[in-house]
Amino acid sequence: MPSLRRQDLKPKIVLSEDDHRKLIALAMAGSGHSSDAADDLLYEVERARVVPQKKLAPSVVRMGSTVTYRPDNGADRTVTLVYPAEADIAEGKISVLTPVGTALVGLDVGQSITWVSRDGAKHVLTVLSVDA
C-alpha cells in the first residue's frame, strides 16, 4: 500500500459564490505574486463546487476562517486564511496565495489534501476544525 504522503489527495471542495468570484479575480490578476501561486489558486477555485453563501456549511474553510489543521510534517497549526494584503505570519494570518492557503480553501473538517511546498516537496494536511 502506498504511503499517504505519496498519494495525490484532491478532495471535492466547496466555495461560496462571493469567495469564488473574488478568488477567480485574484488568481487571474496574479496580484504581483509568482504565476505558479496564481495558477495553483485558479486550479483549485475552478474545480470547486460553488454554492450560495447561506448554503455553505460552517465547517468549510472560507476567506477569513480560522482553521486548525494537522500537517504530515509537524504539530497541529492554527491559522486565519486571508487575502495577500492582510497576510501576517506573526499573527497567524496566511495568504490564500501561499501553498498552504491554496490547499485549505474550500475544504471541510476531516478532509485531507496533498499540497506542494515551495521547495517542491509533497505534503498532506488534514483540517481539524474551522471557525468562520
C-alpha positions in Angstrom: 0.0 0.0 0.0 1.5 3.4 -0.9 2.1 5.9 1.9 -0.4 8.7 2.3 2.3 11.2 1.5 2.9 9.8 -2.0 -0.8 9.8 -2.9 -2.3 12.9 -4.5 -5.4 13.7 -2.5 -7.7 16.2 -4.2 -11.0 16.1 -2.3 -14.1 17.8 -3.5 -14.1 21.4 -2.3 -16.9 24.0 -1.9 -16.8 27.8 -2.2 -19.4 30.5 -1.7 -20.4 32.5 -4.8 -18.7 35.6 -3.3 -15.4 33.8 -2.4 -15.4 32.1 -5.8 -15.8 35.4 -7.7 -13.1 37.2 -5.6 -10.6 34.4 -5.8 -11.0 34.0 -9.5 -10.3 37.7 -9.9 -7.3 37.4 -7.6 -5.9 34.4 -9.4 -6.4 36.0 -12.8 -4.7 39.2 -11.8 -1.8 37.3 -10.2 -1.7 40.0 -7.6 2.1 40.6 -8.1 3.0 37.1 -6.9 4.5 34.3 -8.8 2.4 32.9 -11.6 2.7 29.4 -10.1 0.8 30.6 -7.0 -1.9 32.3 -9.1 -2.1 29.2 -11.3 -2.4 26.9 -8.3 -5.2 29.0 -6.8 -7.0 29.2 -10.2 -6.9 25.4 -10.5 -8.4 24.9 -7.0 -11.1 27.6 -7.5 -12.1 26.3 -10.9 -12.6 22.7 -9.6 -14.8 23.9 -6.6 -18.5 23.4 -6.4 -20.0 26.9 -6.0 -22.9 27.5 -3.6 -24.8 30.5 -2.3 -23.2 31.8 0.9 -26.2 30.8 3.1 -25.8 27.1 1.9 -22.1 26.9 2.7 -21.7 24.7 5.8 -20.0 26.5 8.7 -17.3 23.7 8.8 -16.0 24.7 5.3 -12.8 26.8 5.1 -13.6 30.2 3.5 -11.8 33.5 3.4 -11.5 34.8 6.9 -11.9 31.4 8.5 -9.6 30.4 11.4 -8.5 26.8 10.7 -6.7 24.2 12.7 -5.0 21.6 10.6 -2.6 18.8 11.0 0.3 18.7 8.6 2.2 15.5 7.9 5.4 17.1 8.9 4.8 18.6 12.3 2.4 19.7 15.0 -1.1 21.0 14.5 -1.3 24.6 13.4 -4.0 27.2 13.6 -4.1 30.0 11.0 -6.6 32.5 9.6 -7.0 32.5 5.8 -6.8 36.0 4.4 -6.2 37.9 1.1 -2.5 38.7 0.4 -2.7 42.3 1.6 -3.8 41.1 5.1 -1.2 38.4 5.5 0.9 38.5 8.6 2.6 35.2 9.6 3.5 36.6 13.0 -0.3 37.0 13.7 -1.1 33.6 12.1 -2.7 35.2 9.1 -1.7 33.3 5.9 -2.5 34.4 2.4 -4.7 32.3 0.1 -1.8 32.7 -2.4 0.6 30.6 -0.3 0.7 26.8 -1.0 -1.0 26.0 2.4 -3.6 28.8 1.9 -4.5 27.5 -1.5 -4.7 23.9 -0.2 -7.0 24.9 2.7 -9.6 26.9 0.8 -12.9 25.1 0.3 -12.0 22.1 2.5 -14.4 20.7 5.1 -13.5 19.4 8.6 -11.9 15.9 8.3 -10.8 16.3 4.7 -7.2 15.9 3.7 -5.4 17.3 0.6 -1.9 16.9 -0.9 -0.1 20.2 -1.5 3.4 21.0 -2.8 5.7 23.3 -0.8 7.8 26.0 -2.5 10.8 23.6 -2.4 8.8 21.1 -4.5 8.1 18.6 -1.7 4.7 17.0 -1.4 2.8 17.2 1.9 -0.6 16.2 3.2 -2.7 18.3 5.6 -6.0 17.4 7.3 -8.5 20.0 8.5 -9.3 19.5 12.2 -11.6 22.5 12.9 -12.9 25.7 11.3 -14.2 28.9 12.9 -15.9 31.1 10.3 
